[in-house]
């Protein structure tokens, strides 16, 4: 009975291969679907864009609307312009004796700001001194920022043992008075412009390192940083492309103050006789005129005013940047 049923089933079975093409196509398997919205391999090459700085134009408008910041920019631009013109207006050696000593300002039109006790042109010394002060200030700030940002970024990003070791290193430098350490470093080495610049950078980087570490500790837990980690980006990519750009505003504000502090340190060293003896600077001019301050006060007043206006302009620019970039002030203006 079972054999007869199987024979009947085999005879009545349909042969799909012999049917018309339309029927065969109708009963053929469905085509494979493609998930067009998923591209896992391409996601690794796609940059995780951190929140872009919103309102750059607004921050620039706030900065340019600050009269104190504009005054600081104008004064600093004038000082930089004077420093650039120094080799053109006074191509000779500013330490060369050119006239009789103690010519007062306005006494001889050829020497508008007079001469010092050695017969050297005071105006030439101030213009050439601007070159030294600005060069040392900017170079020391760049070196200090480079070292401080590197140490602070590593400590804040990795944490753990790396953070503990780097924080101890920062504390070792901060336990010593900055200016005392600066004097010791310059006194041990030969007092040249390069030595003074490196020494100022060595005593300036711990503040930047602490600030960078605090910024990195707060930013590394943001969603876009976690997304970058989930996509498998390397540590260097996350540090320099995702975290550092968002930690720049406080560092930019700090850099203007660091330049002013570096100029003051260089002037103090030159005043004490620890500057480069072959280069004229504002501090050395003040130190040379202190012995005759009662009879020729202009020898210390004029370079002193140059220092005051330079540091004041940098501080005003720093305050303007802080008002424009500080998130707390930005929230209050909304």
Buried (B, 14 or more C-beta within 10 A) or exposed (E): EEEEEEEEEEEEEEEEEEEEEEEEEEEEEEEEEEEEEEEEEEEEEEEBEBEEEEEEEEBEEBBEEBEBBBBBBEBBEEBBEBBEEBEEEBEEEBBEEBBEBBBEBEEEEEBEBBBBBEBBBBBBBBBBBBBBBBBBBBBBBBBBBEBBBBBBBBBBBBBEEEBEEBBEBBEEBBEEEBEEBBBEBBEEEEBBBEBBBBBBBBBBBBBBBBBBBBBBBEBBEBEBBEBBBEBEBEEEBBBEBBBBBBBBBBBBBBBBBBBBBBBBBBBBBBBBEBBBEEBBBBBBBBBBBEEBEEEBEBBBBBBBEBBEBBBBBBBBBBBBBBBBBBEEEBEEEE
